[in-house]
Amino acid sequence: MFVKIFRKNYHFLLILLFVYGVLLWLKAFIYPALPDVSVTAGWLYKWIHPTLLEYPYLSTITAYGLLFLQAVLLNNLVTKHALSEKVTYLPAFMYITLMSLWPSYTMMHKLLIAHFFILLAVDKLLNIYSLENIRKHIFDIGILLSVASLFYVYAAYYILFVWISLLLYKTYSIRLWLISIAGFILPYIFIVFYFFWTDNLTPFLELVHLPALQQFDLNWGKFSVWAAIMLQIVLLISAVKYKLLDKERNVMLRKYASILMGFYSFTIISLMWVSDLFVHMPALFIPTAVFFSTFLLNVKKKWVGELLVLAIVILALINHFLMPFSG
């Protein structure tokens, strides 16, 4: 049912997609959850956190608006770079579904905000293949990831993914690496200068937390653990299937697919660096929304795709209305 509807490219499906997301977020709108501040929160998120607590309903509505905007951006990114062989709203549908799986995701959490800037960075990263002068794009990508890290500190690690992507593009230039670093540190320079100028540098430095390797704590309920494991197995299979389609792509599209697979692989590895897997797991949903939607378009037995999507939707409903996540 879901696949049959959203595999099409009718513009009115955006309205249906918006309503679908509202239904998934219904409990959050009625009983808005308050986001917490943990060690993974960047300085800018800590700065806006008191406002989020003061206006929980407005915060939740804004969070859903941001999620829907990201879903549209991701869908346009897939269409623009031909990451899927068919123009469809499945990537947006899967992104909203995955990003709404657990109650702790249906709020203005730090990674949701960071995703907006990461999506823009990925778009620019895919653009550079067809450009001769890519220095400005690399500089912009550094700035976007820097701003993302101001909300979610571990977004800083994606600057390493930019360097890996340059290698995948066979661009072996130390200058480009340095340009990306310059773009990344520029927002921090402005912020430090502002607080130094206003004699507030010490309070600012107390709020800054640098990303560090940590031993993760898997404090989940049994249902959530098994549900997450099964979900990741399904998404991993769809990622492998996506890569196997390389033989049907031209050189440029194979490069794009490699960048997306690199993003997925890098995020999988980065799960070992964070203290809370649950908080970081949504970072996987940008590439896997593309992989899984492509899998749904190519699966021979359509009922299999419909069944898998229905299972994921039911999982979200169970998490929200029967077994709220307690991690």
C-alpha positions in Angstrom: 0.0 0.0 0.0 2.6 2.6 1.1 5.1 1.6 -1.6 2.4 1.6 -4.3 1.3 5.1 -3.3 4.7 6.9 -2.8 6.5 5.2 -5.7 4.7 7.7 -7.9 5.7 11.4 -8.6 2.5 13.3 -8.2 2.9 16.6 -6.4 -0.2 16.1 -4.3 1.6 13.3 -2.6 3.6 15.9 -0.6 0.3 16.7 1.2 -0.3 13.1 1.9 3.2 12.7 3.1 2.8 15.7 5.4 -0.4 14.2 6.9 1.3 10.8 7.3 4.2 12.4 9.2 1.7 14.3 11.4 0.0 11.0 12.3 3.3 9.5 13.3 4.1 12.6 15.4 0.6 12.8 16.9 1.5 11.8 20.4 4.5 14.1 20.4 2.2 17.0 19.4 -0.2 16.2 22.2 2.4 15.4 24.9 5.6 17.1 23.7 8.8 15.6 25.1 11.5 17.8 26.3 14.9 17.3 24.7 17.8 16.8 27.0 21.4 18.2 26.9 24.1 15.5 26.9 27.8 15.5 26.1 26.9 15.2 22.4 25.2 18.5 22.4 27.0 21.3 20.7 27.4 24.8 22.0 24.6 26.3 19.8 22.2 23.6 20.9 23.0 24.3 24.6 22.3 27.9 23.9 18.8 27.4 22.4 17.9 24.6 24.8 16.3 26.8 27.5 14.0 28.2 24.8 13.0 24.7 23.7 12.1 23.9 27.2 10.1 27.0 27.6 8.0 26.5 24.5 7.6 22.7 24.2 4.6 22.7 21.8 6.2 25.3 19.5 9.5 23.3 19.7 7.8 20.1 18.6 5.9 21.7 15.7 9.1 23.4 14.5 10.9 20.1 14.8 8.4 18.4 12.6 8.5 21.2 10.1 12.3 20.8 9.9 12.0 17.1 9.4 9.5 17.5 6.6 11.8 20.1 4.9 14.7 17.7 5.2 12.6 14.9 3.6 11.9 17.2 0.7 15.5 18.2 0.4 16.6 14.6 0.4 14.1 13.7 -2.2 15.2 16.5 -4.4 18.9 15.5 -3.9 18.0 11.9 -5.0 16.3 13.3 -8.1 18.9 15.9 -8.9 21.8 13.5 -8.8 19.9 10.5 -10.2 20.6 8.4 -7.2 17.5 6.4 -8.0 16.5 5.3 -11.5 13.0 6.6 -11.0 11.6 9.9 -9.8 9.5 9.0 -6.7 8.6 10.2 -3.3 9.8 7.0 -1.6 13.1 8.5 -0.3 11.1 11.3 1.5 8.6 8.7 2.8 11.3 6.4 4.2 13.2 9.3 5.7 10.2 10.5 7.7 9.4 7.0 8.7 12.9 6.2 9.9 13.3 9.5 11.7 10.0 9.0 13.5 10.7 5.4 14.7 11.1 6.1 18.4 9.5 8.8 20.7 12.9 10.2 21.5 13.3 11.2 17.8 10.0 13.1 17.6 11.3 16.2 19.2 13.8 19.0 18.5 16.8 16.8 19.1 20.3 17.9 18.2 21.0 15.5 15.4 17.7 16.6 13.7 19.0 20.1 13.4 22.5 18.9 12.4 21.0 16.8 9.6 19.8 19.9 7.8 23.4 21.2 7.4 24.7 17.7 6.7 22.2 17.2 3.9 23.3 20.5 2.3 27.0 19.4 2.6 26.2 16.0 0.9 24.5 17.9 -1.9 27.5 20.0 -2.5 29.8 17.0 -2.2 27.9 15.3 -5.0 28.1 18.5 -7.1 31.9 18.7 -7.2 32.3 15.8 -9.6 31.2 17.9 -12.5 33.1 21.1 -11.5 36.6 22.1 -12.5 37.1 24.6 -9.7 35.9 22.8 -6.5 37.7 24.9 -3.9 34.7 27.1 -3.1 32.5 24.0 -2.7 34.9 22.3 -0.4 35.2 25.5 1.7 31.4 25.7 1.9 31.2 22.0 2.9 33.6 22.7 5.8 31.4 25.6 7.0 28.2 23.5 6.8 29.8 20.7 8.8 31.1 23.2 11.3 27.6 24.6 11.9 26.3 21.1 12.2 28.8 20.4 14.9 27.6 23.5 16.8 24.4 21.5 17.4 25.8 18.0 17.5 29.5 17.7 18.3 30.1 14.4 16.5 29.1 15.9 13.2 32.7 17.2 13.3 33.9 13.8 12.3 32.3 14.1 8.9 35.1 16.3 7.8 37.1 13.0 7.6 34.3 11.7 5.3 34.9 14.7 3.0 38.6 13.8 2.7 37.6 10.2 2.0 35.2 11.4 -0.7 38.0 13.4 -2.3 40.0 10.2 -2.6 37.0 8.5 -4.1 36.9 11.3 -6.7 40.6 10.7 -7.3 41.4 14.2 -6.2 44.7 14.0 -4.4 45.2 17.5 -3.2 46.4 18.5 0.3 45.3 22.0 -0.5 41.7 20.9 -0.7 42.0 19.2 2.7 43.4 22.4 4.2 40.6 24.4 2.5 38.0 22.1 4.2 39.7 22.6 7.5 39.7 26.4 7.0 36.0 26.4 6.3 35.4 24.2 9.3 37.2 26.4 11.8 35.9 29.7 10.4 32.6 29.7 12.4 34.4 28.8 15.5 36.9 31.7 15.0 34.0 34.2 14.7 32.3 32.8 17.8 35.4 32.8 19.9 36.2 36.3 18.7 32.7 37.5 19.7 32.8 36.0 23.2 36.4 37.3 23.7 35.2 40.8 22.6 32.3 40.7 25.0 34.4 39.3 27.9 32.4 36.0 27.9 35.0 33.7 26.6 35.3 31.6 29.8 31.6 30.7 30.0 31.6 29.8 26.3 34.6 27.5 26.7 32.8 25.8 29.6 30.0 24.9 27.3 32.2 23.6 24.5 32.6 19.9 24.3 35.1 18.3 21.9 34.2 15.0 20.4 36.1 12.1 21.9 36.2 8.3 21.6 33.9 6.8 24.2 32.7 3.5 25.3 29.0 3.2 24.4 26.3 2.3 26.8 23.5 0.3 25.3 20.8 1.0 27.9 17.8 -0.1 25.8 14.8 -2.3 26.5 14.9 -5.8 24.9 12.2 -5.0 22.4 14.1 -1.9 21.3 17.3 -3.8 20.9 15.8 -6.6 18.8 13.8 -4.1 16.8 16.9 -2.0 16.1 19.0 -5.1 15.1 16.3 -6.4 12.7 15.9 -2.9 11.2 19.7 -2.5 10.6 19.8 -6.0 9.0 17.1 -5.0 6.5 18.8 -1.6 5.8 22.2 -3.3 5.4 20.7 -5.7 2.8 19.2 -2.8 1.0 22.6 -1.0 1.0 24.3 -4.1 -0.5 21.6 -4.3 -3.1 22.0 -0.6 -4.0 25.8 -1.1 -4.5 25.2 -4.2 -6.7 23.3 -1.9 -9.2 26.6 -0.2 -10.1 26.9 -2.2 -13.3 23.8 -0.5 -14.6 25.2 3.0 -13.9 27.5 5.3 -15.8 30.8 6.5 -14.4 29.4 9.6 -12.8 26.5 7.7 -11.1 28.9 5.1 -9.8 30.9 7.8 -8.2 27.7 9.2 -6.6 26.8 5.8 -5.4 30.3 5.3 -3.9 30.0 8.6 -2.0 26.6 7.5 -0.6 28.0 4.1 0.4 31.0 5.9 1.9 28.7 8.1 4.0 26.9 4.9 5.2 30.1 3.0 5.9 31.7 6.0 7.7 28.6 6.4 9.9 28.6 2.7 10.8 32.2 3.0 11.9 31.5 6.2 13.8 29.0 4.3 15.9 32.0 2.9 17.8 33.1 6.4 18.7 29.9 7.6 20.5 28.6 6.9 24.0 25.0 6.5 22.9 24.2 4.5 19.8 20.6 5.4 19.9 21.3 9.2 19.7 23.7 8.7 16.7 21.7 6.0 14.8 19.6 8.6 12.9 22.7 9.6 11.1 22.3 6.3 9.2 18.9 7.3 7.9 20.1 9.8 5.3 21.8 7.1 3.1 19.6 4.2 4.1 16.4 6.1 3.1 17.9 6.2 -0.4 19.1 2.6 -0.3 15.8 1.2 0.9 13.6 3.2 -1.4 15.7 2.0 -4.4 15.4 -1.6 -3.0 11.6 -1.1 -2.9 11.6 0.0 -6.6 13.6 -3.0 -7.8 12.4 -5.8 -5.6 10.7 -8.4 -7.9 8.0 -9.5 -5.4 6.3 -6.3 -4.6 4.4 -7.8 -1.7 7.8 -8.3 0.0 8.6 -4.6 -0.1 5.1 -3.7 1.1 5.4 -6.1 4.0 8.8 -4.7 5.1 7.5 -1.2 5.0 4.4 -2.1 6.9 6.5 -3.8 9.5 8.6 -0.6 10.0 5.5 1.5 10.2 3.9 -0.8 12.8 7.2 -0.7 14.7 6.9 3.1 14.9 3.3 2.9 16.0 4.2 0.3 18.7 7.1 2.4 20.0 4.9 5.5 20.2 1.6 4.2 21.5 2.3 0.9 23.2 6.0 0.6 24.2 7.6 4.1 24.5 11.3 3.9 24.3 12.9 4.2 27.7 16.6 4.5 26.7 
